[in-house]
Each structure stands twice: as C-alpha cells, then as structure tokens.
Amino acid sequence: TFLHGDLEEEIYMKQPKGFAVKGKKELVCKLKKSLYGLKQSPRMWYQKFDTFIRGLGFTRSKVDHFVYFKLIGDHVIYLVL
C-alpha cells in the first residue's frame, strides 16, 4: 500500500540477504522511494495521494482529512479512504 512515496530525507538500509555482492557486504542501499515498513511510508504515501487527488479537482473535507468531494453540476462525488 505504501510503496512509491517520495522521500524527503536520505535513508540507507543494509543489503537484503541474497543480494550482497561477494567482497562488498559492507555496502548499503540508498532508498529512492519509500518502502513498506519505514516509519515515513504512510505519511509519504498520503502526501502523494493528496496531491494527485486534489489535482483531479477534489476538495479535502475540513472535518475528516480522509474524505474528499468534488462537485460536478448538481452532483457530488465522495471519495473516502
């Protein structure tokens, strides 16, 4: 669920088991996108979703930030996360 969120800070991780190059086990991986399990992942995913959905013309509810709505003529579309 929380993949592909853009990170605001530099985060490094140990090489996953089975991916370490022989003789280079001390190297680390720099993450370019959020990864499931990071503390930042839910927040980064939500920020990306919020930007995208607002770009489609939805407005975030002032009462509940997980409810969006869009007026089209006399119809209302509700999107609830």
C-alpha positions, 0 to 999 in steps of 0.5 A: 500500500505504501510503496512509491512515496517520495522521500524527503530525507536520505535513508540507507538500509543494509543489503537484503540477504541474497543480494550482497555482492561477494567482497562488498557486504559492507555496502548499503542501499540508498532508498529512492522511494519509500518502502513498506515498513519505514516509519515515513511510508504512510505519511509519504504515501498520503502526501502523494495521494493528496496531491494527485487527488486534489489535482483531479479537482477534489476538495479535502473535507475540513472535518475528516482529512480522509474524505474528499468531494468534488462537485460536478453540476448538481452532483457530488462525488465522495471519495473516502479512504 
